Amino acid sequence: MAPSFRLRLKDHEVLLGTIVSLASPEVAEVLSAAGFDWLFIDAEHSPLDALAIQRIVQGAGSTPCLVRLARGDEVSIKKALDVGAAGIIGPMVNTAEAAAHVVQWAKYAPLGTRGVGVGRAHGYGFVFQDYVSRANAETVVVVQAEHIEAVNNMEAIVQVPGVDAVLVGPYDLSASLGRLGEVAHPDVVAAIERVTQTCRAANLPLGIFGMTADAVRPYIEQGFTLITIGIDTVLLGTAARQMLAQIKR
């Protein structure tokens, strides 16, 4: 039996994903067929609701999906996991207390307080007992470090049991430092380096987002393993522009 996505993550395997923001299972199906290790479903910066997320997870087939929540609250976490996501990404997790709440709501008792329902993840009831017996061990919990407050609290955040990885959000982090979009500014680089060193010391996997392969390659070389490259809309638009430019030349 193949190891779960969570085990692959905790083993620091390099896992390449991309952001899905379009409410189309076909897009997820194409990206899955392209060979990504996982898909990053963005419910924070897109109009995706729970049903759209479920359709995307269905389209992705065997490719694990992590849902970045619109907000890190109990209901959002429950719905994302019940539709069959492999895990969740908590946005703006700036304190250890916030990280502990995200873990608590993502795990069934006795590790947490995740509500018990019957949905797609449970095979609509047909594999309920099997799912709940595996869920705590296999559900991935990622927290985002995308604010200077999170950076300043990182030593405490990485000690929260059940946090599987820290995903750096360089653009929001730059904004919190008064350097919106200046992800190469020394202040932003220094903040990311502090997160990097803290996670390394705790042996906690690190993730990051970049628009291109060149943007994320330096981080992979530094040991980042949960990698997000590009966005579905940008991938589509870039390919279309490149094709048109070739024809027009």
Secondary structure by P-SEA (a helix, b strand, c coil): ccccaaaaaaaccbbbbbbbccccaaaaaaaaaacccbbbbccccccccaaaaaaaaaaaccbbbbbbcccccaaaaaaaaaacccbbbbcccccaaaaaaaaaaaccccccccccccccccccccaaaaaaacccccbbbbbbcccaaaaaaaaaaaacccccbbbbbaaaaaaaaccccccccaaaaaaaaaaaaaaaaacbbbbbcccccccaaaaaaacccccccccaaaaaaaaaaaaaaaaac
